[in-house]
Amino acid sequence: MCVTKGHSPDTKKRFGMKVDHKGFGGSCFNCGFKFKYEYHKKQMSKPLKSFMRQLGVKKQLIDEIKYGLFEDLHSGVISDLMLEPEPEETEVPFAELFKDKKPKLNEVAQSLIKDEKQIRQILRTRITDNVMPEFNEFSTRYVQITKRWSREHSYPGDAKPMSYYLDRAELGHPIPADVNECLLYMYERDLLEFDDICWSYAVTKEAGNRIILPFEFGGKRIGYTARAVNDRAAKIKKYHSMMPDDAIFNYHLFHNNYKRTFAVLYEGVIDAYVMQGMACGGRNINDDQIYMIKNLGMPVIVVPDNDKDGDDLIDIAIREGWSVSFPPWKHKFKDAAAAAAKYGRIYTIQSILASVETNPLTINLKKDMNV
């Protein structure tokens, strides 16, 4: 509306709406545009009519409301009319970047598929230094936890996979600026699984710009986490999550998978996504998560980040009898995903496995010396 009134576009999202039992209204603090509608009066103002036209509401429906022929505004239909507007579509660099780099992206995507096959093969290598815990799938605690995990949790209603926006880009449609920022973040970190990772305008409006990754178990999506892609969103919260408190990212890759003979536990979800491992979302691992990891019945290798939270995760590993890896790149890169973006996934996982320590004294010594 700002542009139609001769003002510059609102880049600070200063438009607000209010809906209650009496009616609804909206105002923009950028250009001064405002409108109001009261159910009992059934009178449509010119500003409201202009606003509805900008939303793409059909002229017939506008006329029905204007002349009082549409009686159900107060019964819930209004929610279908007054949806949040789609983010402004602006021509942005990634559209051209995607066009120019498409062959390269396809090559990288194919290499990632090969990487995953090789990583799976590497992860089948048996590590025998750890004592194998007893696997008990029928304990009461296990049943209670998996029951919580069995409740399916859908994405926000407007969430779409990144492949949707790339397909539109191929047809010549511009990519929204926020989506472009997410795609650039993914491109820089080799997160090119465009069908798995989604974007939502509703989540971005609530918690800053983010990419959405699923938590799965038993063939269902049991929740999701939305990772900030810029500092503004990270100041609100690095991960904005909707899932059970004891959920474990990528747990489904290891659960009842007898081809995998050990598990790699990372601190961050992005690391686990890139490296085909697990993550509990930081250093704060709760007792139920520890229980479920132990119940996998396989040795565990912890790959901490190079920070204070990583030290806390090491302390948990020592307490639980898990191994810890101190790869040679840990002082150069904060986490495994950053190392993989530089060196590739195969080298990164091999360097992790080659740097495993199983002795608690050695682990503690390396942590204290920051080796």
N, C-alpha and C positions, 0 to 999 in steps of 0.2 A: 504493500500500500504506500510505503514511503516514496517510491519512485513515481507512482502515479500522481502524487501530490507535489512533485517537483523537488523532493528532498533526496539526499544520497541514501543508498541502501543501509538498513540497520544491521551493522556487523556485531553488535553487542547483545543481541537478543533481548531488546527492551520492550517487547510486546507482551501484554498480560491479558488473561481472561478470567472471568468469574462466572460460575454457574451455580444457581441455587433454586429453591422451590418457587421463587417469585419470577425468575427469568434468567437472562444471561446478558453479559456485556463484555466489551473488550476495549483496550486503549493502548496506544503506542506512545512511549515517552521520547521517541526519536523525532516523529513528525507531528505529533499532537492529534492524530486520527483516533476517533473513538465512536462507539455505537452502543446501543442498549435496546433490549427487547423485553417486554413484560407480558407474561402469558395472558393475564386477564384483559389487557387492552387490545391485544391482537392487532397492533399497528406496526407496520414496518417502516423504519426510517430510511432515508436515502443512503446514509453511511452503511447501514446493515446490508442493504441491497447491493451496494458496491463491493462490500466485503465478501458476500456470498458468491458474487460473480467471479471475484478473484480466486475463490476456492474451487471454482468449476462446478458449482451447483447449477442444475438445469433450470432454465428460465421458467418452465412450467411449474416446477416446485416452488420457485420464488414467488410466482404469481398466486399460487394456492395459499401460501403463507400470508402474502400481502392482503388478500381479500378474505382471509379468515376461513378458507375452505380446508385448511390442513389443521386438524384438531388435536394431533397427538404430540405436539412439541414437548409437553411436560411429561410424557410417558416413557421417555428413553430414546425416542427417535432422534432427539437433538444430538445425542452422542455420535450418531452416524454423520450428521451434517457438519458438526464443529470439530472435526478431527484436527490435530495439530498439522499445520502446513508442512509439506515436504521441504527438506532443506534446499536452499537455493542452489540450483545447478549452475556451476561456473566452469568455464573452460580452464583447465588446470594442467600443470606440466605432466602429470602421470599419464594422461591420455596419449600424449605424444611419446612419452617414454615407453609405454606399453606397446604402441604401434611400432616403434623403432626396434625394441628389444624382444619382440615376440618370439623370433626364432631362438634367441638366447634363453628366454624364459622356458620355452618348451624343452630345450636341451637340459637346462638345470632341473626342470621337473622330472625328466626321464632319469637324470643322474641320481636324483633323490630316491626314486623308486629302486634303483640298483643299490643305493646306499642302504635303504631299509632292509633289503634282502640280505646284504652282507652283515648289517648290524644284527639282524635276527640270528644269522649263522654264528656270529661271534658270541652272542648271548647264550647260545646253546652249549658253549664250552663249559665244562663242569669245573667249578672251583671247590676244592675239598678241604680248604684250611678251616672253614667254619663248621661248627656242629650243627647238623640239620635239626631244626625244631620239629616237634610232633605236630602234624596237621590234624585238626579236629573240626570237621565240617558240621558236626551235629551237636555241638555244645549250645547251651541256652543263650550265651552271650553272642555267639556267632549268628544264631537265628534272629536275635533281636536287632543286631546291627544290619544284617542283610534285608530284614523286613523294612527298616527305614530307607534303605537304598533302593527298594523295589518300587517306590512311588515315583511315577514318571513326572518330570518337570519340563514344561515346554519353554522355548525361547520367548522373549517379548514378541507381541503380535506383529510388529513391523520389521523384525529381524530378517535379513536376507544374506545369503552367502556372498562372498566376494566375487565368485564366478558370475553372479547376476550382473554386477556392475561392469565387469570386464567384457561380458557378452554384449552389453549395451554400448560399451566403448567401441567394440568392433563394428557396430552398426552406425557409428557416428554420433552417439549421444554423449554429451559432456558428463563427467564424473563429479558428484558433489565434492566440495572442498574437504569436508571432514573425512569422507571415504578415501579421497586421494591421499590424505595424510596417513591413514591406516595402511593403504597399499604401499606407500613409500617405506613405512616402518617394517612391513612384512618383507618387502624387496631387499632391504638392507640386512635383514636377519635370515634370509633364505627361508622364510615361512611361505612357501608357494603352494600349499595345499588349499586352493581357493574354495573348494566345496565344503571343507570342514569349518573354516573360520568365517564368522558372520559379523555384521555391523547392524546396529539399531539406533535410530534417531532418538527413541524414547530413553534408552540408556545413556546416550551421549548428552542429552539435555539434562538428565538428572545428575550424572556423575562425571561429565567430561568425556572427551573423545576416546574410544576404546575398541579393541577387537574382542570378540566373544568366542570362547572355546568351551566345548562340551565336557561334562563329567558323565561317564557311561558305566553301566553295570547291568549284567544280565540282558543285554540287547536293548536296554532302554536308556534314554537320556535322563539322568537323575538330578541334573542341575547344570549350572554353567558358571564360569568366571569370566569377567570382562577386564582385560588388562589395559592399563593406561598407555597411550602412545606418545604423550607429551608431558612436560613438567607441570602444566596447569592441572591436568587430570590427576597426575600422581600426587599432587599436594592434597587433593581431596582424599584419595585412597589409591594405592597402587593396583590393588585387585578389588573389584566390585563383584561380589559373588552371591549367588542364589542357589544353595545346595545344602544337604545335611552337614552338620558341623564335623562329622567324622568321615566325610567322603575323602577319597584318595584319587587324585588325578591319574588316569591310565591304569588303574588297578585291574581293569578288565583284560588288559594285555597279558597279565600274569596269572590271574585266577583260573585254576583248573587247566592251565596250559603246561602240559608236562614236557613240551619241547624246550621250555625255558628252565634252566637249571640254577639260575641265580637272579636276583633283582637288583637294579640300580636305583637308588633313591636320591633325587635331586632336591635342591631347596626351592627352586622356582618352577612354576607351571610351564613357562616357555622352554626352559631347559629340558624338562621331561617330554614336552611335545616334540622338540627337535631331535632328541636323543633316544626316543622310544623307551623312556624310563618312567618312574613314578615320581609324584610330588605330593606333599601334604600342605603346600602353600606357605612355606617359611619354616621358622625354627620352632613354632608353637605346635608341636605334634601332641595330640591328646592320647590318653590311654587306649581308647577304642581303636584309633588309627594304628598304634603300636601293636595292639592285639591282632588286627587284621593283617598287618604286614608279616608278623610272625607266623600267622596261620597259613601263609602261602606255602610253608614247608620248604623254603629254599634260603640259602645264604643271602645276606643283604650287604651291598656296597654303598656307602654314603658318599656323595660328591657335594661337599659344602661350598657355598660362595666364599670369596675371599673378603670377609667382613666380620663384624661382631656377631651377627646372626649365624654365620657359618660356624663360629666357635661354639655357640650354644648347641647347634646341631651335632657337632662332634662329641660334645659331652653326652648327649642322648645316645649316640652310637656306642660310646665306650660303656655306658651303663647297660645297654641292651645286648652287648656282645657282637655288634655289627662291625664289619670292616670299614675302613675309610680310605679314600683315594686322595693323594696329593700330586696331581699331574704337574708336569714341568711348566705349563703355561699359566698357572694359577696367579702369578704375580703380574702377568701381562694383561689378563682378561678377568673380569669380575666373575663370570660364570661360564658354564659349558656352552651355552647357546652362542655367546660372543666368540668363543674359541672355534666353534664349528663354522661360523660365518667366515672366519679367516682361513682356517686350515682344512675344512671339510669334515663331514660327520665320521667318516671311517677313521681318519687319523685321530680325531678327538676321542672316540670310544676306545680305540686301541691304547692311547696314551693313558686313559683312565684306568684300564685294566692292568696296564704295566706298572702302575704306581700305587697299587693297593697295599695297605698295611693292615695286618690282622692282630698284631700284638698291642694290647692296651697301653703299655708303657711307651712303646715307640710312637703310637698315635698321639698320646698326651705330650710327649717330648716335641714332636714336629709341630703340634698346635702351639705350644708355648714359644718355640723358636721361630714360628711363622715360616717354616721351611716350604 
